[in-house]
Amino acid sequence: MPPKFDANEIKIVCLRAVGGEVGATSSLAPKIGPLGLSPKKVGDDIAKATQDWKGLKITVQLTIQNRQATVSVVPSASSLVIRALKEPPRDRKKVKHVKHNGNIPFDEILNIARIMRERSMARTLAGTVKEILGTAQSVGCTVEGLPPHDVIDQVNSGDMEVPDS
């Protein structure tokens, strides 16, 4: 017999969801069913909380206490970069293999790096900026009209200034 479930205990469940869509309850059920929550209700909560990330895959953190789930969005670097491109929302089922070939200003890269700073492994903000530029390169967009790797070289040489904070 498993131990009795403690109502005041805080459980944290992380999962990937598509922004603004109600995910399959079959994938939610094994994770949150044993905690006494309805997968359909939690799926609706996730869809409501990820409304402004429509069409993007996003990591969602569920904090569960007293059989109540609070949803918080944990954006990844690639989601932030794609969101900075300001592309129109797309239908995942119809449009496949999208090429993200927009241009992002360097200030936007700095803002994304500040958001990702606490989850980055880099020691300085310049290192986090280089991580975000690498993500921009894999997404396939340009930064200030240049390929992201050229901007990384400029940051390394000191031609492009990155503030300390």
Secondary structure, 3 states (H helix, E strand, C coil): CCCCCCCCCCEEEEEEEECCCCCCHHHHHHHHHHHCCCHHHHHHHHHHHCHHHCCCEEEEEEEEECCEEEEEEECCHHHHHHHHCCCCCCCCCCCCCCCCCCEECHHHHHHHHHHHHHHCCCCCHHHHHHHHHHHHHHHCCEECCECHHHHHHHHHHCCCCCCCC
